[in-house]
Amino acid sequence: MYSFTSRQPSEDVVDLTASPSRNGFSRRKLSGARPPQNGLNPHIGAKKLVVKNLKKQSDWNPDEYFNSTWVRLDDALNKVFSGGQSTLPLEDLYRCVENLCRQGKASAVNSRLNEHLVKHLKGTVLTGLRLRSAQDEVSTLRAVLSAWSTWTSQVTIIRCIFYYMDRAYLLAYSKTNLNDVCISQFRSIVFEDPSLKSKVINGTCELVSRDRKQQDVDRHVLREAISMFHALATYSSSFEPRLLAMTQTFILSWAQDTSQSQKLPDYVRGLQALMSREVERCDLLGLDSATKRSIIDVIEEHSIQVQVDYLVESSSLAELLDNNDTASLEQLYELLKRRRLGKDLKPSFAKWTEETGTSIIFDDKAQDDMVVRLLSLKRRLDNTWNKCFQRDPELGHGLREAFETFMNKTKKGQSTWGTDNSKTGEMIAKYVDMLLRGGSKAIPTELSVGKGSSTEDREEDDDAGMDEDAEVNAQLDQVLDLFRFIHGKAVFEAFYKKDLAKRLLMGRSASADAERSMLTRLKTECGAGFTQNLEQMFKDVELGREEMSGYKDRLDSMESKPGALDLSVNVLSAAAWPTYPDIQVVIPADVNTAIEHFERYYKSKHSGRKLSWKHSLAHCQMKASFPKGTKEFVVSSFQAIILLLFNGLPQGEKLSYDHIKSVSGLPEAEVKRTLQSLACAKLRPLTKHPVGKEINTEDTFTVNLAFNHPRYRVRINQVQLKETKQENKETHERVAEDRNFECQAAIVRIMKSRKTIGHSELVAEVITATRSRGVLAVADIKKNIDRLIEKDYMEREEGNTYSYVA
């Protein structure tokens, strides 16, 4: 066994491997103030140092490591571009790039990577594409798309390998990323190559052109091309301008060819379909919203704005309106509205409305249906304006102006007896009379509410299902719409007043409420002055009822009555009612007695008044016995007088025409008209010999013993309700005469206020002053001026002026 003595270290040697104490001395126990005997004394100079455990310096070389690592990365890039499999996993390659970047080699890695990418794009990709550039444009496009697709997949792998450099270096210092760098290199090296760029763009446009022509096109290729343009940031600069230019050329050609070869409805439908296909294509291919708007603008400009004259051409629009093609009209307005050109339809729309309305009011063969046709036209055009033209204000003004124009057109002809009165005013008054006499049953089927001319009209009719009174009121409102267009309302007033009188006197109104409602409408529309006489007519009827009530009370209080005849009398104010001629007739004795008794009663209450009996307006009820039963006839007074001549005659005895005329005392015209209603109409209580439709002076008449009717009470056609040609002529002539008087009164008022006035100015002011009652033609106004000059109301001076003579 060996033993070694411990070697005490010299006090001058410091062990640097020992752990120092907190105060810099070696650990030892201190006692009192005795200084340390071992360790470093700060007051003594440096001694010999001994360093232990010092490692040897490494022989590692960074440049060699970079080169060896890049060899691995370069091999991996070659494998990526060639489609092979790298020998190292992506994670190891990523670690290699990370290590290089951490050693400050990021810039060198980026430079070598760029060199490799450029080399591959120029040496492999571009060279291969140039070899195929001799093919057609679409084939070249497909080749570039294939190269782009391969490149994007390769870039994805490269980004995974160089991700650390991308984030730690490129993004931090270059403010870009590896993906943008790769895209930029492909764009500058491959896409911008002169031999490829134009073919790629043209090939894409060629596929779009084929798709527009509805040829078989692989839209997947188009979507990939658009996606590539977006990714390469060449969409707006290279592709979009070329696409818009091609679109403009296509639309110009399409619009010109279609407008020349097809009718307007086909053009409108084709353009709608074209625009729908363009929008669908833009969405399907992924075009920018700005591009879609630009394409639509190009289509609208060159197929609508440039072709606006064709779209609003009057003959084409007239064809659509004639056929009531609401679908095409709606599409046409929608197209024009896109360029704010809907108002351009106004001239053609107003022209067709005016021409159609004029043909209706001047159609002498169908004058009885004038108002029905006008109302049908108004309903159809209102529906067109509401549904097809979307209540366009300009078109609405045009529609009203057109109606106002043709409704006030006049011409001197047989229908107005040589006057220039408005025929529409007369026919509207007669149509209102038909409504108020017949109620809802008199409404024509084509105008009946809920029974429009088409299924769509019935579905959109908000008033469908209303009761009869409401339906009549609805019809009156529609008629009033036509009435508002008439300037001269004197003709309407004259005929409405005459027909109202017959309805009131003969009790032929279907509804008293409808009568009052129409009177209120006229008062609201034309003022109280227009309806003053009409209101007085209603008051006279009410006063007549009160008068008859008092008369019957007096008869009940009398011991001796004038007879069993039930007399009813209407006392009318002569100023308010139409003028009726006095027709001579022999009144039966019992009727005459009752009339005289009523006269005595009336004069006892109203002194100074004179009664003028109008027997032509009277009607009565009488019983008639026939072999097949007893009937009660409702007839006119003239019919009753003639029927009473056959009372008590032996069976089969005939009365001649001359005998009936002499005994009744009626004029020849009234005798023929009354006999025709009794012996030639549908219901014939008398038989004419020989049988015929016309009454001759040689004819004889007998009681029709075979007369029969399922009802007890029978209304025989009352001739007085039917207007004769003579009555129509007298009404028109009276209105024309009144208009001349009104014209002369207006001239005098104007001359009295102006004293001196020129001819043209006077005519203009007369037209304005007489517009509400009916404007005369300029030639007729001049005639009235001459008449007033002859009457010394005014005189003609030099310079074609007139002066008032006080």
C-alpha positions in Angstrom: 0.0 0.0 0.0 1.3 3.3 -1.1 0.8 6.6 0.7 1.4 10.1 -0.8 2.0 13.2 1.1 -0.2 16.1 0.1 1.4 18.9 -1.7 0.6 22.2 -0.4 0.1 24.7 -3.2 2.3 27.6 -3.1 0.9 30.7 -1.7 1.9 32.5 -4.9 -0.1 30.1 -7.2 -3.9 30.8 -7.9 -6.2 28.0 -8.9 -8.5 29.5 -11.4 -10.6 26.3 -11.5 -11.7 26.7 -7.9 -15.0 28.3 -7.1 -14.5 31.8 -5.9 -16.1 33.0 -2.7 -18.5 35.8 -2.6 -15.9 38.4 -1.6 -13.3 37.1 -4.1 -11.3 35.1 -1.6 -11.0 31.3 -1.3 -13.2 29.7 1.2 -11.7 29.5 4.6 -12.6 30.1 8.2 -11.8 33.5 9.5 -11.2 34.2 13.0 -11.0 37.7 14.4 -9.0 40.1 12.4 -6.4 37.8 11.3 -5.8 38.2 7.5 -6.2 35.2 5.2 -3.0 33.2 4.9 -4.0 31.6 1.5 -5.7 33.2 -1.5 -5.3 36.4 -3.4 -4.3 39.5 -1.6 -5.5 42.6 -3.5 -2.6 44.6 -2.1 0.1 42.3 -3.5 1.0 42.3 -7.3 0.0 39.7 -9.9 1.5 36.2 -9.5 1.8 33.3 -11.8 -1.6 32.2 -13.5 -2.4 28.6 -14.2 -5.4 28.0 -16.7 -6.9 24.5 -16.6 -9.6 22.7 -18.8 -9.2 25.0 -21.8 -10.8 23.4 -25.0 -9.2 23.3 -28.4 -10.6 25.7 -31.1 -13.0 24.0 -33.8 -11.9 23.6 -37.3 -15.5 24.2 -38.8 -15.7 26.3 -42.1 -19.1 28.3 -42.8 -18.5 28.6 -46.5 -18.0 24.9 -47.0 -21.2 24.3 -45.0 -23.2 26.8 -47.2 -21.9 25.2 -50.4 -22.6 21.7 -49.2 -26.1 22.6 -48.0 -26.9 24.4 -51.3 -26.0 21.3 -53.2 -28.7 19.5 -51.4 -31.2 22.4 -52.0 -30.2 22.7 -55.7 -30.7 19.0 -56.1 -34.1 19.3 -54.5 -35.1 22.1 -56.9 -34.0 20.1 -59.8 -36.2 17.2 -58.6 -39.1 19.6 -58.1 -38.8 21.0 -61.6 -38.3 17.6 -63.2 -41.2 16.1 -61.3 -39.0 13.6 -59.4 -38.8 12.8 -55.7 -36.2 14.5 -53.5 -33.9 12.3 -51.4 -34.4 14.5 -48.3 -37.8 15.1 -46.7 -39.2 18.6 -46.9 -38.6 19.1 -43.2 -34.9 18.5 -43.6 -34.7 20.8 -46.5 -36.6 23.4 -44.5 -34.0 23.0 -41.7 -31.2 23.5 -44.1 -32.7 26.8 -45.3 -33.3 27.8 -41.7 -29.7 27.1 -40.7 -28.3 29.1 -43.6 -30.5 32.0 -42.8 -29.6 31.9 -39.1 -25.9 32.1 -40.2 -26.6 35.3 -42.2 -26.7 33.6 -45.6 -30.3 34.5 -46.4 -29.4 37.0 -49.1 -27.1 34.4 -50.8 -29.8 31.8 -50.6 -32.3 34.2 -52.2 -29.9 35.1 -55.0 -29.1 31.5 -55.9 -32.8 30.6 -55.7 -33.7 33.4 -58.1 -31.0 32.4 -60.5 -32.3 28.8 -60.5 -35.9 29.9 -61.1 -34.9 32.2 -63.9 -32.7 29.5 -65.4 -35.6 27.0 -65.3 -38.2 29.4 -66.7 -36.0 30.6 -69.6 -34.2 27.3 -70.3 -37.0 24.9 -69.9 -40.5 26.5 -69.8 -40.1 29.3 -72.3 -38.1 27.2 -74.7 -40.8 24.5 -74.7 -43.6 27.1 -75.2 -41.8 28.8 -78.0 -41.6 25.5 -79.9 -45.4 25.2 -79.6 -46.1 28.9 -80.5 -46.3 28.0 -84.1 -49.7 26.4 -83.4 -53.0 28.3 -83.4 -53.9 30.8 -80.7 -56.2 28.5 -78.7 -53.6 25.7 -78.7 -50.9 28.2 -77.5 -53.3 29.3 -74.8 -53.8 25.7 -73.6 -50.0 25.2 -73.5 -49.4 28.3 -71.5 -52.2 27.4 -69.1 -50.6 23.9 -68.7 -47.2 25.5 -67.9 -48.8 28.0 -65.5 -50.6 25.2 -63.7 -47.3 23.2 -63.4 -45.5 26.3 -62.3 -48.0 27.1 -59.5 -47.8 23.5 -58.1 -44.0 23.7 -58.2 -44.0 27.1 -56.5 -46.1 25.6 -53.7 -43.4 23.0 -53.0 -40.6 25.6 -53.3 -42.4 27.9 -50.8 -42.6 25.0 -48.3 -38.8 24.5 -48.6 -37.9 28.2 -48.4 -40.6 29.3 -46.1 -38.2 30.4 -43.3 -36.3 32.6 -45.8 -39.6 34.0 -47.2 -40.7 35.1 -43.7 -37.5 36.0 -42.1 -35.8 37.8 -45.0 -38.0 38.6 -48.0 -41.0 39.8 -46.0 -38.9 41.7 -43.5 -36.4 43.4 -45.9 -37.9 43.4 -49.4 -41.5 43.9 -48.3 -42.5 41.0 -50.7 -42.9 37.3 -50.6 -41.7 34.3 -52.5 -45.0 33.7 -54.1 -45.1 37.2 -55.6 -41.5 36.8 -56.8 -42.3 33.6 -58.6 -45.5 35.1 -60.2 -43.5 38.1 -61.3 -40.8 36.0 -62.9 -43.3 33.9 -64.8 -45.1 37.1 -66.0 -41.9 38.8 -67.1 -40.2 35.8 -68.6 -43.0 33.7 -70.0 -46.3 35.7 -70.3 -44.7 38.9 -71.6 -42.7 37.1 -74.2 -43.7 38.7 -77.6 -44.3 35.3 -79.2 -46.7 34.2 -76.5 -48.6 37.2 -75.0 -50.7 38.2 -78.0 -51.6 34.6 -78.8 -52.6 34.0 -75.2 -54.9 37.0 -75.1 -56.3 36.4 -78.6 -56.9 32.7 -77.8 -58.9 33.7 -74.7 -60.9 36.2 -76.7 -61.5 33.6 -79.4 -63.0 31.2 -76.9 -65.2 34.0 -75.6 -66.3 34.8 -79.2 -67.1 31.1 -79.8 -69.1 31.0 -76.6 -71.1 34.1 -77.7 -71.9 32.4 -80.9 -73.2 29.5 -78.8 -70.6 27.1 -80.2 -69.2 24.2 -78.2 -66.5 25.7 -75.9 -64.7 24.2 -72.9 -65.5 26.9 -70.4 -63.1 25.3 -67.9 -60.2 26.6 -70.1 -61.7 30.1 -70.0 -62.0 30.1 -66.3 -58.4 29.0 -65.9 -57.3 31.7 -68.3 -59.2 34.4 -66.4 -57.8 33.1 -63.2 -54.2 33.2 -64.6 -54.7 36.8 -65.8 -55.9 37.8 -62.3 -52.9 36.0 -60.7 -50.4 37.5 -63.0 -52.0 41.0 -62.5 -52.4 41.4 -66.3 -56.2 41.2 -66.3 -56.8 45.0 -66.3 -53.8 45.9 -68.4 -53.8 43.2 -71.1 -57.0 41.2 -71.2 -59.9 43.5 -70.3 -59.2 46.2 -73.0 -59.0 43.5 -75.6 -62.2 41.9 -74.4 -64.2 45.2 -74.4 -63.0 46.1 -77.8 -64.0 42.7 -79.1 -67.4 43.0 -77.3 -68.0 46.4 -78.9 -67.3 45.0 -82.4 -69.6 42.0 -81.8 -72.5 44.2 -80.4 -72.3 46.7 -83.3 -72.5 43.9 -85.8 -75.2 42.1 -84.0 -77.4 45.2 -83.5 -77.0 46.2 -87.1 -77.8 42.8 -88.6 -80.7 42.1 -86.2 -82.4 45.4 -86.6 -82.3 45.0 -90.4 -83.4 41.4 -90.6 -85.9 41.1 -87.7 -88.9 42.9 -86.3 -88.9 44.9 -83.2 -90.3 42.2 -80.8 -87.7 39.7 -82.0 -84.9 42.3 -81.6 -86.1 43.1 -78.1 -86.3 39.5 -77.0 -82.9 38.7 -78.7 -81.3 41.6 -76.9 -82.7 40.6 -73.5 -81.4 37.1 -74.0 -78.0 38.4 -75.2 -77.7 40.5 -72.0 -78.7 37.6 -69.8 -76.1 35.4 -71.4 -73.4 38.0 -71.0 -74.2 38.4 -67.3 -74.2 34.6 -66.8 -70.9 34.3 -68.7 -69.3 37.0 -66.5 -70.3 35.3 -63.3 -69.4 31.9 -64.6 -65.9 32.9 -65.8 -65.1 35.0 -62.8 -64.8 38.3 -64.6 -64.5 41.4 -62.4 -67.7 43.2 -61.5 -66.2 46.3 -63.2 -65.7 44.3 -66.4 -69.3 43.1 -66.2 -70.6 46.6 -65.9 -68.4 47.7 -68.7 -69.7 45.0 -71.0 -73.3 45.9 -70.1 -72.5 49.5 -70.8 -71.1 48.6 -74.2 -74.2 46.5 -75.0 -76.6 49.3 -73.8 -74.7 52.0 -75.7 -74.5 50.3 -79.1 -77.7 48.2 -79.1 -80.0 50.7 -77.3 -78.7 54.2 -77.5 -77.3 53.9 -81.0 -80.4 52.1 -82.1 -82.9 54.3 -80.3 -84.5 55.5 -83.5 -85.2 51.9 -84.5 -86.5 51.1 -81.0 -89.0 54.0 -80.9 -90.0 53.9 -84.6 -93.7 54.6 -84.8 -94.7 51.8 -87.2 -92.9 49.2 -85.1 -94.4 50.4 -81.8 -97.8 50.7 -83.5 -97.6 47.0 -84.4 -97.0 46.1 -80.8 -99.8 48.3 -79.6 -102.2 46.9 -82.3 -101.5 43.4 -81.1 -101.5 44.4 -77.4 -98.2 42.7 -77.0 -97.7 43.7 -73.4 -94.7 41.4 -72.8 -92.7 43.0 -75.7 -93.8 46.5 -74.7 -92.6 45.9 -71.1 -89.2 44.5 -72.4 -88.8 47.4 -74.8 -89.4 50.0 -72.0 -87.0 48.1 -69.7 -84.3 48.3 -72.3 -84.9 52.0 -73.0 -85.0 52.8 -69.3 -81.5 51.4 -68.9 -80.2 54.5 -70.8 -82.9 56.8 -69.5 -84.6 56.8 -72.9 -88.1 55.7 -71.9 -89.5 59.2 -72.6 -88.4 58.8 -76.3 -91.4 56.5 -76.7 -93.7 59.5 -76.2 -94.1 60.8 -79.8 -94.8 57.3 -81.3 -97.0 56.3 -78.3 -99.0 59.6 -78.6 -99.2 59.3 -82.4 -100.7 55.8 -82.3 -103.2 56.8 -79.6 -104.3 59.8 -81.5 -104.7 58.0 -84.8 -106.5 55.1 -83.2 -108.9 57.4 -81.3 -109.5 59.5 -84.4 -110.5 56.5 -86.4 -113.0 55.5 -83.7 -114.7 58.9 -83.3 -115.0 59.4 -87.1 -116.2 55.8 -87.9 -119.7 56.6 -89.0 -120.6 52.9 -89.3 -120.0 52.2 -85.6 -121.0 55.4 -83.9 -123.3 53.6 -81.5 -120.3 51.7 -80.2 -118.0 54.8 -80.0 -117.9 55.2 -76.3 -117.5 51.5 -75.6 -114.6 51.4 -78.0 -113.1 54.5 -76.4 -113.4 53.1 -72.9 -111.9 49.8 -74.1 -109.0 51.8 -75.6 -108.6 53.9 -72.5 -108.5 50.8 -70.3 -106.0 49.0 -72.4 -103.7 52.0 -72.7 -103.9 52.7 -69.0 -103.0 49.0 -68.3 -100.1 49.4 -70.8 -98.9 52.6 -69.1 -99.2 51.1 -65.6 -97.7 47.7 -66.2 -95.5 48.0 -69.3 -94.3 51.7 -69.0 -94.1 51.7 -65.2 -96.2 54.8 -64.9 -93.6 56.9 -66.7 -94.7 60.6 -66.2 -93.7 61.7 -69.7 -95.6 58.9 -71.3 -98.6 59.6 -69.1 -98.6 63.2 -70.3 -98.3 62.0 -73.9 -101.3 59.7 -73.4 -103.5 62.4 -71.9 -102.4 64.9 -74.6 -103.3 62.4 -77.3 -106.7 61.8 -75.8 -107.4 65.5 -75.4 -106.4 66.0 -79.1 -108.6 63.4 -80.8 -111.5 63.8 -78.4 -111.9 67.4 -79.5 -111.6 66.8 -83.2 -114.7 67.8 -85.2 -115.7 67.8 -88.8 -118.9 68.9 -90.5 -120.7 65.9 -91.7 -124.0 64.0 -91.8 -123.6 62.7 -88.2 -123.6 66.3 -86.8 -126.0 67.7 -89.4 -123.5 70.0 -91.0 -122.4 71.5 -87.7 -118.9 71.3 -86.2 -120.3 70.0 -82.9 -118.4 67.4 -81.0 -119.8 63.9 -81.7 -118.0 62.5 -78.7 -120.0 64.7 -76.3 -123.3 63.4 -77.8 -122.3 59.8 -77.6 -120.9 60.1 -74.0 -124.3 61.6 -72.9 -126.1 58.7 -74.6 -123.9 56.1 -73.0 -124.5 57.6 -69.6 -128.2 57.5 -70.3 -128.0 53.8 -71.2 -126.2 53.1 -67.9 -128.6 55.1 -65.8 -131.6 53.4 -67.5 -130.3 49.9 -67.5 -128.0 49.7 -64.5 -125.4 47.0 -64.3 -127.2 44.9 -66.9 -126.6 47.6 -69.6 -122.8 47.5 -69.1 -121.1 45.9 -72.1 -119.4 42.6 -71.4 -116.0 43.9 -72.5 -116.3 46.8 -70.0 -117.8 44.9 -67.1 -115.6 45.1 -64.0 -113.8 41.8 -63.5 -114.5 40.8 -67.1 -111.6 42.4 -68.9 -110.3 41.5 -72.3 -107.6 39.3 -70.8 -107.0 37.0 -67.9 -104.3 39.4 -66.6 -106.7 42.3 -66.6 -109.2 40.3 -64.5 -106.5 39.2 -62.1 -105.3 42.8 -61.6 -108.7 44.3 -61.3 -109.0 45.6 -57.8 -112.8 46.1 -58.1 -113.7 42.6 -59.0 -116.6 41.2 -57.0 -118.3 44.6 -56.3 -122.1 44.9 -56.2 -124.3 46.3 -59.0 -124.5 49.9 -57.7 -120.7 50.0 -57.2 -120.1 48.6 -60.7 -122.4 51.3 -62.2 -120.5 53.9 -60.3 -117.2 52.5 -61.5 -118.4 52.7 -65.1 -119.6 56.3 -64.5 -116.1 57.2 -63.2 -114.6 55.7 -66.4 -117.0 57.7 -68.6 -116.1 60.8 -66.6 -112.4 60.2 -67.5 -113.4 60.6 -71.1 -115.7 63.5 -70.4 -112.8 65.5 -68.8 -110.9 65.5 -72.1 -113.8 67.3 -73.9 -113.3 71.1 -74.2 -116.7 72.1 -75.4 -119.2 70.5 -73.1 -122.3 72.2 -74.5 -123.1 69.2 -76.7 -122.9 66.8 -73.8 -125.0 69.1 -71.7 -127.8 69.4 -74.3 -128.1 65.7 -74.9 -127.7 64.7 -71.2 -130.4 67.2 -70.2 -132.8 65.8 -72.9 -132.2 62.2 -71.8 -132.4 63.1 -68.1 -135.8 64.7 -68.7 -137.2 61.5 -70.3 -135.8 59.3 -67.5 -137.3 61.5 -64.8 -140.7 62.0 -66.5 -141.1 58.4 -67.5 -139.6 56.8 -64.4 -137.0 54.9 -66.4 -134.0 55.5 -64.0 -132.6 52.3 -62.7 -131.3 53.9 -59.6 -132.1 57.3 -58.0 -128.8 57.1 -56.1 -126.9 56.7 -59.4 -128.7 59.7 -60.8 -127.7 61.9 -57.8 -124.2 60.5 -57.9 -123.7 61.5 -61.6 -125.1 64.9 -60.9 -122.6 65.3 -58.0 -119.8 64.3 -60.3 -120.8 66.8 -63.0 -121.0 69.5 -60.4 -117.6 68.8 -59.0 -116.1 68.6 -62.5 -117.8 71.6 -64.2 -119.1 73.8 -61.4 -122.5 74.7 -60.1 -123.4 76.8 -63.1 -123.2 73.7 -65.3 -125.7 71.7 -63.2 -128.0 74.5 -62.2 -130.8 73.5 -64.6 -130.2 69.8 -63.9 -130.7 70.3 -60.2 -133.8 72.3 -60.9 -135.2 69.3 -62.9 -134.8 67.1 -59.8 -136.5 69.7 -57.7 -139.4 69.9 -60.1 -139.9 66.1 -59.8 -139.9 66.3 -56.0 -142.3 69.3 -56.0 -144.5 67.4 -58.5 -144.8 64.5 -56.1 -145.8 66.9 -53.3 -148.3 68.6 -55.7 -149.9 65.3 -56.5 -150.1 64.3 -52.9 -152.1 67.5 -52.1 -154.3 66.9 -55.2 -155.1 63.3 -54.2 -155.9 64.5 -50.6 -158.3 67.0 -52.1 -159.9 64.3 -54.2 -160.4 62.1 -51.2 -162.1 64.9 -49.4 -164.5 65.6 -52.3 -167.9 63.9 -52.4 -168.2 63.8 -56.2 -165.0 62.7 -57.8 -164.1 63.5 -61.5 -163.9 59.8 -62.3 -162.0 56.7 -61.5 -159.0 57.8 -63.6 -155.8 57.9 -61.6 -154.0 61.0 -62.9 -150.4 61.8 -62.2 -149.0 65.2 -63.3 -145.4 66.6 -63.3 -145.3 70.4 -63.3 -142.0 71.5 -64.9 -140.2 74.8 -65.0 -140.0 75.8 -68.6 -136.6 77.5 -68.2 -134.9 74.4 -66.7 -136.3 71.7 -68.9 -135.7 71.0 -72.6 -138.1 72.6 -75.1 -140.8 70.1 -76.3 -143.1 70.8 -79.3 -146.9 71.0 -78.9 -148.4 68.0 -80.8 -152.1 68.2 -81.5 -154.0 65.2 -80.4 -157.6 64.4 -79.5 -157.7 63.5 -75.8 -160.3 61.0 -74.6 -163.2 62.5 -72.7 -162.5 61.0 -69.3 -158.8 62.0 -69.5 -159.7 65.5 -70.6 -162.1 65.8 -67.6 -159.4 64.8 -65.2 -157.0 67.3 -66.8 -159.4 70.2 -66.4 -160.1 69.3 -62.8 -156.3 69.3 -62.0 -155.9 72.7 -63.8 -158.6 74.2 -61.6 -156.9 72.8 -58.5 -153.4 74.1 -59.6 -154.6 77.6 -60.5 -156.4 77.9 -57.2 -153.0 77.4 -55.5 -150.7 79.3 -57.9 -152.3 82.3 -59.5 -150.8 83.8 -62.6 -149.2 80.6 -63.9 -150.0 79.0 -67.2 -149.9 75.2 -67.8 -148.9 73.9 -71.2 -149.6 70.2 -71.5 -147.0 68.0 -73.3 -149.0 64.9 -74.2 -146.1 63.5 -76.2 -144.3 62.8 -72.9 -147.2 61.1 -71.2 -147.5 57.4 -70.5 -150.2 55.3 -68.9 -151.3 51.8 -67.9 -154.4 50.2 -69.4 -156.1 46.8 -69.3 -156.7 44.8 -72.5 -158.8 41.6 -72.8 -157.7 39.0 -75.3 -159.1 35.5 -75.9 -156.0 34.1 -74.2 -156.2 36.3 -71.1 -156.3 39.8 -69.8 -153.1 41.9 -69.9 -152.0 45.2 -68.4 -150.2 47.4 -70.9 -147.7 50.1 -70.1 -147.8 52.4 -73.1 -147.4 55.9 -74.2 -150.3 58.4 -74.4 -150.3 58.2 -78.2 -150.3 54.4 -78.1 -153.2 54.4 -75.5 -155.2 56.8 -77.7 -154.9 54.6 -80.7 -155.6 51.4 -78.8 -158.8 52.9 -77.3 -160.1 53.3 -80.9 -160.4 49.5 -81.1 -162.3 49.3 -77.8 -165.8 47.8 -78.4 -165.3 46.9 -82.0 -166.8 43.6 -83.3 -164.4 40.8 -83.7 -162.4 41.0 -87.0 -163.5 44.6 -87.8 -160.7 46.6 -89.3 -159.8 50.3 -88.9 -158.1 52.1 -91.8 -155.0 54.2 -91.5 -157.0 57.3 -92.5 -159.7 56.7 -90.0 -157.1 56.3 -87.2 -155.4 59.5 -88.2 -158.5 61.6 -88.4 -160.1 60.3 -85.1 -156.8 60.6 -83.1 -155.9 64.0 -84.5 -152.2 63.0 -84.5 -149.8 64.3 -87.2 -149.0 61.8 -89.9 -145.4 61.1 -88.6 -146.7 60.4 -85.1 -149.4 58.1 -86.4 -147.0 56.0 -88.5 -144.5 55.8 -85.7 -147.1 54.8 -83.1 -148.8 52.2 -85.4 -145.4 50.7 -86.2 -144.7 50.2 -82.5 -148.1 48.5 -82.0 -148.3 46.4 -85.2 -144.7 45.8 -86.4 -142.6 45.5 -83.3 -141.8 42.4 -81.2 -145.0 42.7 -79.2 -148.0 43.3 -81.4 -151.4 43.9 -79.8 -152.6 45.0 -83.3 -152.3 43.2 -86.6 -151.4 45.1 -89.8 -152.9 44.2 -93.2 -151.0 43.5 -95.3 -148.2 42.3 -93.1 -145.0 44.4 -93.4 -142.5 46.5 -91.5 -143.6 49.9 -93.0 -146.8 51.7 -92.4 -148.6 52.8 -95.5 -151.8 54.9 -96.0 -153.6 52.0 -97.5 -153.0 49.7 -94.5 -155.8 48.5 -92.2 -155.5 47.2 -88.6 -157.3 44.8 -86.4 -156.9 43.5 -82.8 -154.4 40.7 -82.6 -156.6 38.0 -81.0 -153.7 35.6 -80.8 -151.7 38.0 -78.6 -150.2 36.3 -75.6 -147.4 36.9 -73.1 -146.2 34.9 -70.1 -146.4 38.1 -67.9 -149.5 39.9 -66.8 -148.0 43.3 -67.1 -146.4 44.0 -70.5 -144.4 47.1 -71.5 -144.9 48.0 -75.1 -142.0 49.7 -76.7 -142.4 53.4 -76.0 -141.6 55.3 -79.1 -141.0 58.5 -77.2 -137.9 57.0 -75.6 -136.3 56.6 -78.9 -134.6 59.6 -80.3 -135.6 60.4 -83.9 -133.4 61.9 -86.5 -135.4 65.1 -86.4 -134.9 65.4 -82.7 -131.1 64.8 -83.1 -130.9 67.4 -85.8 -132.8 70.0 -83.8 -130.5 69.4 -80.8 -127.3 69.8 -82.8 -128.6 72.9 -84.6 -129.7 74.4 -81.3 -126.3 73.8 -79.7 -124.6 75.3 -82.8 -126.8 78.3 -82.6 -126.1 78.7 -78.8 -122.4 78.5 -79.5 -122.6 81.3 -82.0 -124.4 83.4 -79.5 -121.8 82.6 -76.8 -119.0 83.4 -79.3 -120.6 86.8 -80.0 -121.0 87.5 -76.3 -117.4 86.7 -75.7 -116.3 89.0 -78.5 -118.4 91.9 -77.1 -116.9 91.4 -73.6 -113.4 91.3 -75.0 -113.9 94.4 -77.1 -115.6 96.3 -74.3 -112.5 95.7 -72.0 -109.8 96.2 -74.7 -111.5 98.9 -76.8 -109.0 98.2 -79.6 -107.4 94.8 -80.5 -105.8 93.0 -83.5 -107.5 90.3 -85.4 -105.3 87.4 -84.4 -105.2 88.5 -80.8 -109.0 88.7 -80.7 -109.4 85.2 -82.2 -107.0 83.8 -79.6 -108.8 85.4 -76.7 -112.2 84.2 -78.0 -110.9 80.6 -78.3 -109.7 80.8 -74.7 -113.0 82.3 -73.4 -115.2 79.8 -75.1 -113.1 76.7 -74.5 -115.3 75.3 -71.8 -118.5 75.5 -73.8 -117.1 74.6 -77.2 -114.7 76.4 -79.5 -115.8 77.4 -83.0 -113.6 77.1 -86.0 -111.6 80.2 -86.9 -113.7 80.7 -90.0 -116.9 80.7 -87.8 -115.4 83.1 -85.3 -114.6 85.5 -88.2 -118.3 85.2 -89.4 -119.5 86.2 -85.9 -117.1 89.1 -85.9 -118.6 90.3 -89.2 -122.1 89.9 -87.8 -121.2 92.1 -84.8 -119.7 94.7 -87.2 -123.0 94.7 -89.1 -124.9 95.2 -85.9 -122.6 98.2 -85.0 -121.1 96.6 -81.9 -117.6 97.1 -83.4 -115.9 98.4 -86.4 -112.9 97.5 -88.5 -109.9 99.8 -88.7 -106.6 99.9 -90.6 -103.9 97.5 -89.8 -106.3 94.5 -89.4 -107.6 95.8 -86.0 -111.0 96.3 -84.5 -112.3 99.0 -82.2 -115.3 98.8 -79.9 -118.3 101.1 -80.6 -119.8 102.3 -77.3 
